[in-house]
Amino acid sequence: MDAFSDPQAVARYAEAPPRLVPGFASLQKMAMLLLAEQAPDDARVLVLGAGGGLEIKAFAEAQPGWRFDGVDPSGEMLRLAAITLGPLASRTSLHQGLIDVAPDGPFDAATCILTLHFVEPEERLWTLKEIRRRLKPDAPFVVAHHSFPQDAGERERWLARYAAYAAASGVEPAKAKDAQGMIATRLSILSPEEDEKLLRDAGFDEVTLFYVGFTFRGWVARA
């Protein structure tokens, strides 16, 4: 069963990112600050991959005037997001599906955090173009996901480092090793150079790296 459709796995989701993503809380804070450089106090923000609600909650607590449209293909994850947000849900509209179910906007900012590595390479360019189409001119976009060198030796080295970090953060070593294998075989991971090219091909400008945490990288760009 898809983990994002399994109610028990979804209920445990909030425990995972802090253990698996180096500097997870700081990544959210940096993303918010990068959006706030350009977005107004009453910004409307598009969040692709909103299931769980963790980043919307972090953004909403820091920016009381922002409103959010969150998109995710998993109904279970969106239910978790509503629970996570609690009273903050009044500033959020949640939409089940892919980017094509998102309102046309135009939005003042957008994010796609820990999501794009689940999207097949042939669909990523379309996804990024659809995000950009919904943004106001010059609006900021923050994206972060698995992205590391894909040469054979380098790929295995970075995947092993991912598992080592997970084990050092309290994940059982066997489960960390299983996660390493899952990422190697089931996720569509590109090199940083390929990811940056996709952003530019989608029409984004000023593509700038702002975050690196072992196998994860994050960029800020402008529509």
N, C-alpha and C positions, 0 to 999 in steps of 0.2 A: 504493500500500500504506500502511496505517496505520503511522505512524512508530513507534508503540509495539509493533508486531508485527514490525518489520524488525530482525533481529538486529544488523546493522551500525549502524543508527541508535541502537538501544538501548545498544550497547557504548560509544557516544560520549555517552550521556546525562549522565553525571556531569560532563562539561565544561561543559554549558550553563547550569545555574542560577547559578553564580558570575558568569558573564558577562552574564546577562540580568536577574537580579533584584538590584536595589540592596541591599547589606547582607545578602546571603543567609546567610552564616555567623552574623551577628548576629541575624537573624530566627530561626534555629534555636535559638540560645542563649536569646533572649528567650522563645520558646515553651516551652522546657524550664523556665525559671525561673517562668513563669506557672503551669504545671502543678504545679510543686513547691510553690507556695504552699499548695496544698490537698491534693495527693496524698501518700499515706504513702510511707515509704522502700521498702516492698515493693509498690508500686502495680502494678496491671494496667492497661495503657494500650492503647486502641484507636487504630490509625493507618489512616485511610482515604486511599487513594492512596499506598500504601507502596512501589510499584515503584521500584527503584533503591536503596532502603534508606538514603538519605542522612540523613533525619531520625531514623530509628530508631538508626542508628549514633551520631549526635551525642547523642541522649538516653541511649542505653545506656552510652556512655563516661562521661557526667556522672553517671549515676544507676545504680550497680552493682546495686541491689536491684530495679529495675523489670523487669517482664516485658511482652511486647508481642504483640498480635495485629495483623498487618498485612494489609490487604485491597487488592487491585488487580485490575482486569479483564484485565490483560495477563500471560500466562504468561512471556513473554520478560523483562518488567520484574521479575517476581518472581524469576526465575533470577538476574538481575543483583543484586537485593537480597541474595540468599543469598551471592553472591560478595563483595559489598561488606561484609557483616556479618562474614564469616569466623567466628571462634570466638564472636562475640557472637550468632550465629544460634541458639545453644543456649537463649537466653532469648526466642526469637521463634517464633511460629507464623504461617505465611503462608497466606493463603486467596485463591484466584482467583475473582473475580466482583465483584458490586456489594455494597452494604452489606448486602443480605439474606443473604449467605453468612457474615457475621460472627457469632461466638458471641453469645449473649444477654447475656453478662456476669453480673452487673453490673460495669462498669468503673469504675476510680477517676478516669479522665481520658481525653480523646480529642483527636485532632488531625485536621485535613484541610488540608494545606498544598500550595498550587499545584495543586489538583485540581478544585475546584468549578466553575471556569470551563469545564471540559470537559463538565459536566452540563447538559443542556437545562433551561431555566427551569421547565418543567412538572414535572420530576423532582427539582428541588432541594429543594422543601419536603418531599417524601416522604423524600429522603435525610437531611435534617437531623432530621426526626422520628424516623427509625430510629436515628440516632446517639444522640439524646437518650434514647430508650427503653432503650438499653443502658447508660446511665450511672447511677451512684448519685445520690441526691438531693444537689444542690449541687455535684456534680463539675464541674471546669473543662473547658472545650472551647475550643481554639484553632483558628481558621480563617484562612487567608490565600490570596489569589488576585487575579487581575486585577479591578479594580473602580474605575471612574472615571466622570466625568460623560458622559452619553450624548447631550447636545444636539449637533447636527451639527458646529458649529464647534469645540466643546470636545473632542469625540471625536477628530477628526482631529488636533488639536493634541497631545493626549496620546499618540496612537499614534506620531506623529512623534518625540516625546520618547523613547518606548520604543526606536525604531530608532536614534536618536542615541546613547542610552546604550550600546546593544549595540555600535555601531561604535566608540565611545570605549573600550570594554572589549576590543577586539581582534577582534570579528567583522567579516568582510569587509563593506564597505558594501552591496554588492549583496545579500548574504545577509540582512543586517539589514533591508533594504527588503522582501525577500521575506517575512521573518518578520512584518513589520508588516502586509503584505497578508493573510497567513494568519490573523492574529489578527482583523483587521477582518471577514473573510468567514466564518470557520469556528468561532470561539469564541462562546459565549453569555455576553456580558459585560453586567452590570447596573450601575446606578449605586450608589454607597455607600449611599444612602438605601434603595434597593430591597433590597440585601443585608442591611442591618440589620433591615428589616421582616420578611424571611424568617426570620431567626434568632428574632425575637420570636414570629412566627406558629408556629414549630416548638415553642415552649414554653420557649425559653431566656430567662433573666433576666440583668440586669446586663451587657448587651451594651456593651462598651467598646472603642473604637479604641485600639490600642497601636502600630501600625506603618503608615507610609506611605512607599512608595518608588516615585516616579513613578506608573506605572499600577497598582501593587500596593498592596493594603491588607490589614491583619490585625486581627482582633478577638479578644478573650477574652470568654467568656460562662459562665454557670453553668446547669446542668441544673435 
